[in-house]
Amino acid sequence: MEVHAGERLAVIGESGSGKSTLALAVAGLLAGSTKVGGTIEWLLPASHPHLGRDIGFVFQDPSSSLDPVMPVGKQIAEVARTHLNLSWRDSYAKAKTLLERVRLPNPDATVRAYPHRLSGGQKQRVAIAAAIAAGPKLLIADEATSALDTIVQAEIVALIRRLVAEDGMTLLFISHDIALAATLADRIAVLRRGELVELGETRQIIDAPGHAYTRALLDAHLGLDATPLLERQGTPA
């Protein structure tokens, strides 16, 4: 399986199919004792990319990925300061700009807020801001919407789509929801029990799946042809 620079690739499958393990392997986050069959090759002029600087990672549960005793602005600023060698003043200025980009209200106040003061959707927006703070070329979103309600899911997907387009990032979007993945992916890869069973353009996967497992995933989801929730709500990302 190849991921092309600038593309949006969704990896889908049921729980236990290996989606998150693949994402962690790409990001270099697997435990050192983990046995990996196969290799990950990077077609880059530099050495292996670094998490935080070259790869941004958005986890499933922002309540677990954010530090509960540190203001969210400082958490974003730390990423910028560490990987971009900025001063604290410039790092906080960048954090405020990023909070504006992810459409959080009143960035001047939010930069000083602690995670428990924010809703689940707002915390995930903070996590996305931190993930892109160093200007990564690859953004990995691992079930980044599964802990959110349906309307907020649609908003976060629209936000990710916009940021990826604005910054020219490559996106690896991990999800069990094939309909959600279809709203932003150029291509879809289908995993089952750790095996890649199908890979193709999104429209082809949705309209003419070639594997029985992909067809089962589609049959299990209602409303693939419905108007996207975000459009129905008229809510900006």
KOLLUM-163105 format. One record per residue (C-alpha): residue number from 1; x, z, y; chain. Coordinates in nm, 2 decimals. Layout:
BEGIN
 pos      x      z      y unit
 NUM      X      Z      Y    A
...
***
This chain:
BEGIN
 pos      x      z      y unit
   1   0.00   0.00   0.00    A
   2   0.13  -0.10   0.34    A
   3   0.03   0.04   0.68    A
   4   0.10  -0.22   0.96    A
   5   0.21  -0.11   1.30    A
   6  -0.08  -0.08   1.54    A
   7  -0.35  -0.10   1.27    A
   8  -0.62   0.15   1.19    A
   9  -0.62   0.22   0.82    A
  10  -0.88   0.45   0.67    A
  11  -0.82   0.62   0.33    A
  12  -1.14   0.73   0.16    A
  13  -1.24   0.89  -0.17    A
  14  -1.41   1.20  -0.30    A
  15  -1.26   1.55  -0.30    A
  16  -0.95   1.56  -0.53    A
  17  -0.88   1.19  -0.50    A
  18  -0.54   1.25  -0.34    A
  19  -0.62   1.15   0.02    A
  20  -0.48   1.46   0.19    A
  21  -0.19   1.48  -0.04    A
  22  -0.10   1.12   0.07    A
  23  -0.13   1.22   0.43    A
  24   0.09   1.53   0.38    A
  25   0.35   1.32   0.20    A
  26   0.36   1.06   0.48    A
  27   0.40   1.34   0.74    A
  28   0.67   1.51   0.53    A
  29   0.46   1.83   0.49    A
  30   0.45   1.86   0.11    A
  31   0.63   2.16  -0.03    A
  32   0.99   2.10  -0.13    A
  33   0.91   2.16  -0.49    A
  34   0.64   1.89  -0.51    A
  35   0.71   1.61  -0.74    A
  36   0.63   1.27  -0.59    A
  37   0.60   0.95  -0.79    A
  38   0.71   0.66  -0.58    A
  39   0.87   0.63  -0.24    A
  40   0.77   0.61   0.12    A
  41   0.96   0.34   0.31    A
  42   0.98   0.32   0.69    A
  43   1.06  -0.01   0.85    A
  44   1.21   0.14   1.16    A
  45   1.54   0.09   1.33    A
  46   1.59   0.47   1.35    A
  47   1.60   0.72   1.07    A
  48   1.31   0.89   0.91    A
  49   1.04   0.97   1.17    A
  50   0.99   1.33   1.27    A
  51   0.66   1.52   1.27    A
  52   0.55   1.60   1.62    A
  53   0.77   1.34   1.79    A
  54   0.70   1.03   1.59    A
  55   0.40   1.14   1.39    A
  56   0.10   1.33   1.53    A
  57  -0.11   1.52   1.27    A
  58  -0.47   1.64   1.32    A
  59  -0.58   1.88   1.06    A
  60  -0.93   1.93   0.92    A
  61  -0.99   2.28   1.07    A
  62  -0.87   2.33   1.43    A
  63  -0.94   2.71   1.40    A
  64  -0.66   2.72   1.14    A
  65  -0.42   2.48   1.31    A
  66  -0.44   2.64   1.65    A
  67  -0.26   2.97   1.73    A
  68  -0.54   3.22   1.80    A
  69  -0.33   3.44   2.03    A
  70  -0.18   3.16   2.25    A
  71  -0.36   2.98   2.53    A
  72  -0.44   2.62   2.43    A
  73  -0.25   2.48   2.73    A
  74   0.07   2.65   2.62    A
  75   0.02   2.51   2.26    A
  76   0.00   2.16   2.40    A
  77   0.29   2.22   2.65    A
  78   0.52   2.35   2.37    A
  79   0.49   2.01   2.19    A
  80   0.58   1.82   2.50    A
  81   0.87   2.06   2.59    A
  82   1.01   2.06   2.24    A
  83   1.00   1.68   2.17    A
  84   1.03   1.54   2.53    A
  85   1.28   1.79   2.67    A
  86   1.05   1.86   2.97    A
  87   1.06   2.17   3.19    A
  88   0.78   2.42   3.14    A
  89   0.63   2.31   3.47    A
  90   0.62   1.94   3.37    A
  91   0.50   2.04   3.02    A
  92   0.20   2.23   3.16    A
  93   0.12   1.93   3.39    A
  94   0.12   1.70   3.09    A
  95  -0.10   1.95   2.89    A
  96  -0.35   1.94   3.18    A
  97  -0.35   1.56   3.18    A
  98  -0.40   1.55   2.81    A
  99  -0.70   1.79   2.83    A
 100  -0.84   1.55   3.08    A
 101  -0.78   1.25   2.85    A
 102  -0.96   1.42   2.56    A
 103  -1.25   1.49   2.80    A
 104  -1.25   1.87   2.81    A
 105  -1.43   2.01   3.11    A
 106  -1.25   2.19   3.38    A
 107  -0.89   2.14   3.26    A
 108  -0.75   2.39   3.51    A
 109  -0.95   2.67   3.34    A
 110  -0.92   2.53   2.98    A
 111  -0.54   2.52   3.00    A
 112  -0.55   2.90   3.02    A
 113  -0.83   2.95   2.76    A
 114  -0.78   3.09   2.41    A
 115  -0.91   2.90   2.10    A
 116  -1.19   3.15   2.04    A
 117  -1.34   3.07   2.37    A
 118  -1.40   2.70   2.27    A
 119  -1.65   2.54   2.04    A
 120  -1.54   2.36   1.72    A
 121  -1.56   2.02   1.88    A
 122  -1.36   2.14   2.18    A
 123  -1.09   2.30   1.96    A
 124  -1.06   1.97   1.77    A
 125  -1.01   1.79   2.11    A
 126  -0.73   2.04   2.19    A
 127  -0.57   1.97   1.85    A
 128  -0.58   1.60   1.92    A
 129  -0.43   1.65   2.26    A
 130  -0.14   1.85   2.10    A
 131  -0.10   1.58   1.83    A
 132  -0.04   1.31   2.09    A
 133   0.15   1.52   2.34    A
 134   0.49   1.37   2.25    A
 135   0.36   1.01   2.24    A
 136   0.38   0.95   1.86    A
 137   0.36   0.60   1.71    A
 138   0.16   0.72   1.41    A
 139  -0.15   0.94   1.43    A
 140  -0.27   1.09   1.11    A
 141  -0.62   1.24   1.11    A
 142  -0.69   1.43   0.79    A
 143  -1.06   1.49   0.76    A
 144  -1.05   1.57   1.13    A
 145  -1.43   1.55   1.16    A
 146  -1.56   1.71   0.84    A
 147  -1.59   2.06   0.98    A
 148  -1.81   1.94   1.27    A
 149  -2.17   1.85   1.30    A
 150  -2.29   1.49   1.29    A
 151  -2.31   1.43   1.66    A
 152  -1.97   1.58   1.74    A
 153  -1.82   1.38   1.45    A
 154  -1.93   1.06   1.62    A
 155  -1.78   1.18   1.95    A
 156  -1.45   1.27   1.79    A
 157  -1.43   0.94   1.61    A
 158  -1.49   0.76   1.94    A
 159  -1.23   0.97   2.11    A
 160  -0.97   0.89   1.84    A
 161  -1.05   0.52   1.86    A
 162  -1.00   0.52   2.24    A
 163  -0.68   0.72   2.24    A
 164  -0.53   0.50   1.96    A
 165  -0.61   0.19   2.16    A
 166  -0.48   0.32   2.49    A
 167  -0.15   0.45   2.35    A
 168  -0.10   0.16   2.10    A
 169  -0.07   0.40   1.81    A
 170  -0.11   0.33   1.44    A
 171  -0.39   0.54   1.28    A
 172  -0.41   0.68   0.93    A
 173  -0.77   0.81   0.91    A
 174  -0.84   1.03   0.60    A
 175  -1.21   1.08   0.52    A
 176  -1.46   1.12   0.23    A
 177  -1.72   0.95   0.45    A
 178  -1.70   0.57   0.41    A
 179  -1.96   0.50   0.68    A
 180  -1.77   0.71   0.94    A
 181  -1.44   0.54   0.84    A
 182  -1.60   0.20   0.88    A
 183  -1.68   0.26   1.24    A
 184  -1.31   0.26   1.34    A
 185  -1.09   0.12   1.07    A
 186  -0.95  -0.23   1.05    A
 187  -0.89  -0.18   0.68    A
 188  -1.01   0.06   0.41    A
 189  -0.81   0.19   0.12    A
 190  -1.01   0.36  -0.16    A
 191  -0.84   0.63  -0.37    A
 192  -0.97   0.77  -0.70    A
 193  -0.79   1.04  -0.89    A
 194  -0.46   0.96  -0.71    A
 195  -0.49   0.59  -0.77    A
 196  -0.55   0.31  -0.52    A
 197  -0.85   0.12  -0.66    A
 198  -0.93  -0.10  -0.37    A
 199  -0.78  -0.21  -0.04    A
 200  -0.92  -0.46   0.21    A
 201  -1.06  -0.55   0.54    A
 202  -1.34  -0.31   0.64    A
 203  -1.61  -0.58   0.65    A
 204  -1.52  -0.70   0.31    A
 205  -1.51  -0.35   0.16    A
 206  -1.86  -0.28   0.31    A
 207  -2.02  -0.61   0.23    A
 208  -1.86  -0.71  -0.10    A
 209  -1.68  -0.42  -0.27    A
 210  -1.48  -0.52  -0.57    A
 211  -1.46  -0.20  -0.75    A
 212  -1.74   0.00  -0.91    A
 213  -1.62   0.33  -0.76    A
 214  -1.63   0.18  -0.41    A
 215  -1.99   0.06  -0.47    A
 216  -2.08   0.41  -0.59    A
 217  -1.94   0.55  -0.26    A
 218  -2.15   0.30  -0.07    A
 219  -2.46   0.37  -0.27    A
 220  -2.42   0.74  -0.21    A
 221  -2.43   0.70   0.16    A
 222  -2.75   0.63   0.35    A
 223  -2.78   0.44   0.68    A
 224  -2.46   0.23   0.68    A
 225  -2.66  -0.04   0.88    A
 226  -2.81   0.22   1.12    A
 227  -2.71   0.22   1.49    A
 228  -2.40   0.44   1.53    A
 229  -2.49   0.80   1.64    A
 230  -2.28   0.79   1.95    A
 231  -2.46   0.48   2.07    A
 232  -2.80   0.64   2.00    A
 233  -2.70   0.95   2.19    A
 234  -2.53   0.77   2.48    A
 235  -2.26   1.03   2.48    A
 236  -1.92   0.94   2.62    A
 237  -1.61   1.01   2.41    A
***
